Amino acid sequence: MHFVDAKGILTANGGSNGMNIYRGCSHGCIYCDSRSACYQFTHPFEDIEVKRNAPELLEKALKSKRKKCMIGTGAMSDPYMHCEEQLQLTRECLEIIRKYGFGVAIQTKSDRILRDIDLLDEINKEAKCVVQMTLTTYDDDLCRIVEPNVCNTKRRLEVLEEMQKRAIPTIVWLTPILPFINDTEENITSILNECVRVGVKGIIDFGMGLTLREGDREYYYAALDKYFPGLKEKYIREFGNAYEIPSPNSKNLYRIFNDICRKNGMMSTPDECFKFMRDLPDKYKQMSLFDL
């Protein structure tokens, strides 16, 4: 972990204001796209870059905004990595968001977010809060291999359930789905049925597969060699150096996905989910449990 003084904290992207307090990650997920060479890391990925002046920069930015909006965080680096336990920069930034009456859409894989559920609840009552969780692998043993340094899917579902109790809307990222690893009907059905149970509002899926590029591909293939001997060679034969790596079972998995989402009234396209997360009405009404 090392500290830097950043020049700015908010990045406009597609009508939203994105914020990354940290750069790099300690979760160790074998498929992480953020490792890709295109992001131009100049330090080891696990050596977390900490923007120590993030709260000051955020306060300055929000003071100058004429119109309230949603602030997004967690797209590139999880705001609840291990270092957040001591640094509490995410919590400081949430306090500033609440202070100035902005909304927040926060994405994580970690149950550390429960530490801040009081703040998220207050933001949701006064503006709007959306909690996003990534769920990829229902089986605990497989989850420990694919996402080794973060809580498992069942614990993340407990987090979503706690958000539901507070009427905080939730979105699930069902991605990536790894060919020949977690691309099974049982896995997809189990995750989606649990999403229904805990009242998830929408599911984001960009394709039943994953993407690989320089930096990410090498790390992923090393993990395949370690945990799934022979699978790397199968990927090379099937996909070569392609960026998009679709599951051979994608058509059937999409059918299951669409059926469950439609039957249970869950948003099922990225456009729907992103529109909901970016929208901060002038007078936001907190959702009742019946709306979730």
N, C-alpha and C positions, 0 to 999 in steps of 0.2 A: 504494500500500500504506500502511495506517495501523494503529496498534496500539491495542488497548483492553484494559482489565482486566475480564474477564467475572465475573459473579457465580456462575455454575455451569457445568459442562461436560457432565454426563450428563443425557439426557432419556429418561424411560421412554416407550416407544411399542410397544404390542402385545406386551408381554412381553420386549422387548429393551431394552438400554441404548445409546442413540445418542449419538455424540460428533461435533461439528463444530468443528475447530480453526480453520478459516478460514471466511470468509463472503464470497461472490462467487467469481469464477473468471476465469482468464486463458486458458482453452482456446479460447474463441470459437466453440463449437458453435452452429450456426445455429438449432437447435431447443430450446435449453435452457429447461426449465420453471422453473428456479430464478430466472429473470428476471421471473417473473410478479409483478404488482403486489400480489397477496395476501400475499407474503412481506415486504412493507413495508420495502424497502431505502431507507435515507435517504442513501445515498452511491452514486456510480456503480458499476455491477456489477464493472467491471474494477479498481476501486480496492479491493484485497483488504483486508478487515478481519481482522486477526490477533489472536487471543486469546492474548496473550503469556504469560498466567499459566495456560494450559491444563495443562501438566504438574503444576503445584502443585495445581490444583483436582482433577485426576484422581487424584493420589496420595491426597489427603484423602478423596475419595469411595470409592476402593477399600479403603482402610484400614478404613472404617466398615462395609463390607458383610459380612454374616454368611455369605452363601452365594456361592460362585464362580459366575460367569455369563459369557456372551459379551458383548463390547463391540463395537458396530458403529460404523463410521465411513465417510464418503464418500457418504452418501445425498443430501446437499444441496450440498456443495462438495468437490471432489476433494482428498484429503489430499496428493497429489503434484503440486501445481501448481509453476510455475517458482520461486516464492519459497521452497518447501521445500528447495531445493538449499542455500540459505544458512542458513535459519532452523532446519531440522532439528527442528521441534516434533513432527512425526509420529513421527520416530524416538525422541525422548525419551518420548513417550507409549507407544510400543510397549515400550520398556525398562521402564516402570512396570507395564504389563500383564503382562509376563513376570515381573517381580520379585514380584508378588503372586499369581501363579498363575491369572490369568484367561485366557479365550479371546478371540479377536478375529475379526471378520468385516469385511474391509476392501475397499472398492470404489473402483476407479480406472479411468482410461483410459491412464495413463502408465507408460512403462517405467522411470520413476524408482523404482518399487517394488523393482526388482532390487537397488538399493543396500541395502535392508533385508532381503534374503532370508535372511541369517544369523539375524536376530531372529525372523522369521516361522517359520523352521525350528525354532528352539528353543521358541517358543510352541506350535507344533504337536506337538512331542514331549512337552512337559510338560502341556499343556492341550488346546487345539484352535485351529487357524487355518484360515479359509476366505478365499481370495482371489477377488474378483469383478471381472470385466472387462466393460466395455460394448463390444459389437461390433455395428456397424450396417451398414457399407459395405465390401464386399470389394475393390472397384476402387480402386486407389491414387489415381488422378486425382480421382475423385469424393469420396473420403475427405478429400482435402486441401481441398475446398470445404466439405463438411458439417462437418468437425471440424478446422479449419485449424491450430490451434496446439498439437497434440498428436500423438504418434506414430501411424502408420497401423495398420490392422487386422493386417497381416502381422507387424508388430513386436509387437503385443499378443499375437498367437498364439505368438510366440517366448517371451514372458513366461509364458504359460500352460504352455508346454512345459517351461520351467525349473522351474515349480512342481511339475509332474508328476514330474520327476526327483527332487524332494525329498519326494514323497508328500504334498504339501500339496493338499488338495481345492480344486477351483475351480468357480465358478458363472459363467455368462455371461448378461449382460442383452442380449437381442436386441430392443432397443427404443431409440428409436422407429424405425418403418418409415415412410418419408415417401412418401405417395401421389405417383405419377408421377415419382419420383426413384430410390428404391432398393427399391421394392416389386416386384421381379422374381423369377421362379423361380430364375434363375441366381445372383442375389445371396444369397438365402436358402439355397439348396442348397450353395453354395460355403462360406458361413460355417459351416453345420451340419456339413458333412463335415470341415472343419478342426477343429471342436470334438470330433468323434469321434476324430480322429487324435491330438489332444493330451490326450485322456482327461478331458474336462470332465464333471463329475458331474451337473450340471443346467443347464437353460436357463430363464430368466425372460422371459416375454413377456406383456404385458398387453393385447395386441391388435395385429393387423397394421395399424398406423396410428400416429398421434400425437395429442397433446392440445395445444390452443392456448387461451390466455386472455389477458386484458389484460396488456400488458408483453411477454410472450413472443410473442404474435401479431404485434405491430408489428415486432419485431426479425426474426422469421422472414420476414415479408412483404418487408422491406427486402432481405434476402438473396436472396429469390426474384427480385426486380426486378433485382438485380445479376448473378446467375449464371444465372437461368432466365427470361429475359424472356417475359412473357405468362402465366406459370404462376400468379402471384398472382390474376389475373382468373379463371382457371379454378377456383382454390380458392374464391373468393368465390361464383362461380356454383354450384359443387357443394355447398359446405358452409356458406355464410353465416357466421354468427358462432358456429357450434357448438363446443362444448368438445371432443368426441370427433371425430376426423377419420380414419375408417377407409379403408384402401386398397380400391379397387374390386375388387382381386384377392385380398382377404383370405381368402375361402373356400378357394381353391386353395393359397394360401401356408400356411394352417393344416394342410391335408392333408399337404403336404410336411413341415412342422414335426413333426406328430404321427407320421408314418411313420418319419422318421429317428430321432427320440427313442425311439420304442418299439422299433425294431429294434436299437438300440444300448444299451438299458438306461439312458438318461439321464432324470433327473427332468424333467418337462415342465410342471408347474403351479407357479404362484407359492406356493401353500400348501405343497407338498412342499419346495420350495427354502428357504422361510423357516423352516419347521420344522427342517430340517437345520441351518441357520445359527444358529438360536437355541438349539439343544440342546447343552448342555455336560454330558455324563454325569459322574458322580462319578469314574469311572475311565475316562478317554478313552484308547482304544487308537489309536495312530497307524495310519492306513490304509496297507496295502501297495499297491504299484502294481497288483496284481490286483483291488483293491477300487475303484479309481478309475474 
